[in-house]
Amino acid sequence: MSAASGPYDTWFRRYEPGSPGAVKLVALPHAGGSAPYFVPLARALAPELDVLCVQYPGRQERYREPVPTELRELADQVYKALVSVPVGPVVLFGHSMGAVLAYEIARRLEESGGGELLGVIASGRRAPHRYREETVHLRDDDGIIAEIRQLSGTDPGALADEDLLRMVMPALRADYRAVETYRTTPGAAPLSAPVTVLTGESDPRVSADDARAWEELTSGTFRLRSFPGGHFYLNGRPAEVTAAIRESVGAFRSAAAPTSP
């Protein structure tokens, strides 16, 4: 594993190198997640794609750094790190909270022209403008752990490790606060970039209508793919998810290619 070169090495982890000139796939984890969650994905997609896994503050080697409790602040930080070097063609892929971050970072890239955004792949999250009153971040520690157990995205052994839980709980609570209190900008223009949505058929947090509502946030091509499984459907379907990402990136590249006169 190596960190991405340049001034953004605090934020991005490159576990497998991509080919020269490969499209960058920026992988944004779920609430409480960290960059290593995407190691299997990075290894499966390299070297065709240059996968940059985002490491949020407040976890692992960034444990002592403050964790933003506002999602826009976190999006600003990731965006600034991303454009601190020449970006080139990039696809944003986010799961759960990471999907909302992908949307916000995409807006910044399009508004600034700071990078060649090919598309957005949003996984396991309802469309950002589909509001729902959620207060997991206000629960006690046991209540937050119960939510994590219900979504089945964490090793049960880790949930039984009290020392580990004490270490990760501040970041986990901050992430939940950030995503639960987030609201889209009123009157924001839709993205120009195409959007692909991936979802689990039995996800208790994302209905089919919630997933399809992402189409309202883009003037580009919209695709929706569903897979057997719940909120963390991608854990049990790595080959299918990898193929869907590869297919989406290929479609994004084709759409962005200049047409012959």
N, C-alpha and C positions, 0 to 999 in steps of 0.2 A: 504494500500500500504506500502511496505517496500523496502528499497534499498537492493541490493544484499550485503551480508556480505563480510567483508574483505576489502583490499585496493582498490578495484575497485568500491566502493560504489558511487564515484563521477560520474561514467559513466553509471551505469546500474540501472534500476528500475524494481523491481519485484512486480507487482500489485496483483498477485495471486500466492501462493506457489505451487510448483510442488511436486509430490510424491518423496520420497527418491529414489535416483538413476535415476530419470527421465532424459531423454535427454534434454539438454539445447538448446532452440531456441533463438538465438541472433537476435533481430529484429532491423533493421537499417532504420530510417525514410528517407523520401524524402528531397529535398532541402527546407529549411525553416521549416521543420517538427521537432517535438519533441517527447519525449518518450510517453506522454499520447495519442498520435495518435493511439497507438497499445493497449490501454486498453481493448476495446471490444475483440480483438483477444486473448489477454492474458487470459481473463476470460473464453473465449470459449474453449481454449486449456488446461487449468489447470484442474486437477492436472496431466493429462497424460504427458504434457510437462512442463518444467520449463522455462517460457518465460522471457528473460532478455531484456528489452526495452532500447535501447541506448539513452542517453541524451547528445546531442552534446553541446559544449561550446556556449556561446553567447545567450542563451535563458532561460527563466524562472529563476530558482534559480541559474543558471550559467551565468546569463545575463552579468556580469562584466568581464567574462573571454574572452580572445582574441579568435577569430574564425580563424582556419586555412584556408588559401586561396589556399592551395595545397592539392589535394585529397590524395596523398601518405602520407603527414604529418598526416592528419586526420586518415588514415588507420593505420599508425604506432601507434598513440596514443590509438586507440580502441584495437588494437592487444595487446599492452603492458599491458593495463588494464585487458584484458581477461585472459592472461596467468600469471597474477600476483598471481593467486591461481591455484590449480589443476583444470583443465578444465573438464576432463571427456568427454563423447560423446557429440558432439555439431553439430548443424545445423545452418548455417547462412542464414537468410532471410532478404532481403533488397528490398525496393520499390524505384524505380526511381534512384536518386543519391545513395540511400542505396544499390541498386543492384550492382553498380560499387564498392562501398566500400566492399561489401560481397566478390566480386571476389578478390580484393586486399588482404583482410584479409585471405581469403582461401589460397592464394599463400604463405603468411607468415607462416601460420600454417603448410602447407605441407613442406615448405623448412626447418623449424626449428624443426618439430616433436613435437611442443609444446602442441598439443592437439589432441584428437581423432576426426578429422573432418569426419562426416558421409556424408555430402552433402551440396549443395548450392541451395537455392530457390531464383531465381531472378525474380522480379516483375516489370512490367511497365518500362522497359528500354531496348533499343537496346543493342546488344553485345558490350562490351567495345572497341573492335578494329574496330567497324564500325564508323568511324569518320564523323563528320558533323560540318561545320563551324557555330558556334552559339555564339551570342554576347549579350545575355540578360543581362549579368552582366555589360555591358557598357551602358545600357539604363539609362535614368533618372528614378526617383521613379515611375512616372506614367507609364512608359514603362514596368517596372517589374510587377507592379500591373496588367496591361493589360494581361501579360503572365499568371499570376496566375488565373485571371478570365477565360481565355480561357481553362485552364486545369480543372477548376471546382473542385478544391480540397480544397478550403478555404471557410468558412462561409462568405457569402456576408456582414453580419453585421460587421465582423471583418475588412473587407476591407474598411468599411466606418468610422472606428474608427481611426482618425488621430493620436492620442496619441499612440495607439497600433502599428500603422504602423511605426511611428518614432522609436519605441523601437525594432521592429523586423527587420527593413530594413537592418541594417548593417550585421546581420547574414545571411539574405536571399541573399544579394548581394554576400557575401563571398562564400556561398554555390554554387551559380550559377557560380561564377568564378572558383571554385575548379573543378566542374564537366565539365564545358565547355572547360577548358584548359588542362584537363587530356588526356594523351596518354598512351597506354599500352607499356610495356617494349619490345623493339624489340627482337625477338628470344626467348621470354619466353616459357618455356615448358607448355603444356596444364595441367590443373588440373587432378589429378588422381580421385578426388571425383566426384560422379555423380552430374548432374545439372538438376534441373527442372525450367522451365521458365513459368511464368504466365503472361498473357497479356490481355488487353481489345481489343475487335474486332474493335472498332472505335477510338482507341488511335491515336491522330494526330501526335504523336512523335515517334511511334514504329510501323513499318510495319511488316507484317508476315515474310518477309525475314530477317529483322533486328532481330526479336525475334529468329528465327531459327538459326541465325549465332552464337548463344551461343554454339551450338553443336561443333563448331570448337575449342572451348576453353577447352574441356574436353576429356580425353581418357576413361572416365567412361560412365555410362548410361546417356542418354539424354531424357528428356520428355518435351513436350510443351503442355500447356493447355491454351485455350482462353475462355474468358467470354464475354457476352454482356456488352457493356459499353465502356467508354473512358479511359483516363489516370488514373483516380481514380475509375476504375471499382469496386475495392474491397469495396468501401463505400456502394454500393448498392447490393452487393452479399456476405454478411458476412458468411452466412451458407455454401455457395458453396466454398468460398475461404478457410474457416476453414477446410472443408472436404478435399480439395485438398492438403492443407499443411499436415494434419494428414496422408493422403494416401502417400504422398511423403516421410515423415519421416519414415513411416513403411517400405517403399521400401528400403530406405537408410539403415535402421537397418538390414533388411534381407540380403542385399548385403554384409554388413560388418560382418555378423555372420560367424564364422568358420564352414567349412563344415566337415561332418563326414568322417573319413577315409574309 
